[in-house]
Amino acid sequence: MLHEYRDVIAKLKVEDKYFEKMFEKHNALDEEIAQLEKNMADQFEIEKMKKEKLKLKDQVYSHIMTYKKENNL
């Protein structure tokens, strides 16, 4: 996710525990969704999880942009 910001993500994961939790939750959801899709699970539940994952990605991206702006990166 957001590979072009790998350096900023690494810094934020160390400096900001909230960011780290959001990032890890996003990755965990990604893995869980992939597993549910393999097992042909309830599509409604999968869609709900995908929306939550997208919301987390938006939050992560917002944190990255704020960090970049505040640090003139």
N, C-alpha and C positions, 0 to 999 in steps of 0.2 A: 504494500500500500504506500502510495506517495513516495516512490523510490527516489525521485529527483530531490527530495528533502532529507535524505538519509542522515546527513551530518547534523542537521538541526534536530531531527527526531532523536538521535543518539544523545545530544546535549539535553534536550527537554526530558527525556526519560530519566536522566540522572538528577536534574535540577528540580523537576516538578512531579511530585508523586501523583497528583490528580491526572496530569497528562499521561503518565505511565499506566495508570489504571484504565483510562479510556482506551489507550492504544492496545493494551493487552486484552481488554474486553472485546474490542473490535476483532482482533485476531482469533480469539476463542470462538466468537460467533461465526466467523468465517469457516472455521474447522467444523463446528457443529452443523452448520447449514450444509456443507459438503457431504457430511455423513448422512444427514437426513435425506438429502436428495438421492444418494446411492441406495438408501433403503426404501425409497418411494413413500416417504412419510406424508402426512397431511399437508397439502399445499397451502392451506390457510395459515398454518403455523409457520411454515417456511417463509411465506411472504411477510408475515409479521416480524420475523427475525431479520429478514433482509432490510426492512424499513428501519429497524433499530440499528442495524449495522451501518446503514447509510447515514443516519443521524449522528452516530459516533464518528464516522469519517468526516462529516462536515465540522464537527466540534474539534477534531484533531487538526484539520486543515486551518481552522480559524486560529487555534493556538499557535500553529506554526507561523502563520502570517503576522500575528501580533508579535511574536518573538523576533521575527526577522525585522519588522519595522522598528521595534524598540532597540534592537542591537545593530541597526544600520547594515544589515546583511543583504 
